[in-house]
Every structure is written in C-alpha cells, then in structure tokens.
Amino acid sequence: MANLTLSIDAELLKQARIRALERDTSVNTLVREYLEGLVARDEGLEPMDAFLALTESVHAGSGPGGRTWTRDELYER
C-alpha cells in the first residue's frame, strides 16, 4: 500500500478523529473508504453517461416531430 500525506485544518482533523472513534475505526480507514467509494461511484457513472449520450442521439418521443398517432388510433377496432 502507498502512503499519502495530507494537509488538513487542525479542527477538521479533530472532528475526523472524533467520528473515527465513534465508528471504532481510524481516520486512515475513513479516508481510504471514502476514496474507494468515490472511485466506485465514478466507475458506475460511465455506463450511465454512455446511455444518456445514446438517448440524445435518438429522435423518438412525443414532442414535435415525435409520434404521429393518438392513443385512440392505436386502439381502433
């Protein structure tokens, strides 16, 4: 594992230590878990970004130039 040096405000570090104690863990573990979650969220967004880009290129919908039928026309018997 690599080491990381951070510059943090003393009051922020104090509050982080309190949170770590409340969770029976260390500030190091809190930071590592935060970074792991951050990376996992970003990786999870890539498929969503691709999907949204695809939907922008598809011109289907009920707005102008979209559907040309009405619900009643679909259910004519």
Buried (B, 14 or more C-beta within 10 A) or exposed (E): EEEEEEEEEEEEEEEBEEEBEEEEEEBEEBBBEEEEEEEEEEEEEEEEEEEEEEEEEEEEEEEEEEEEEEEEEEEEE
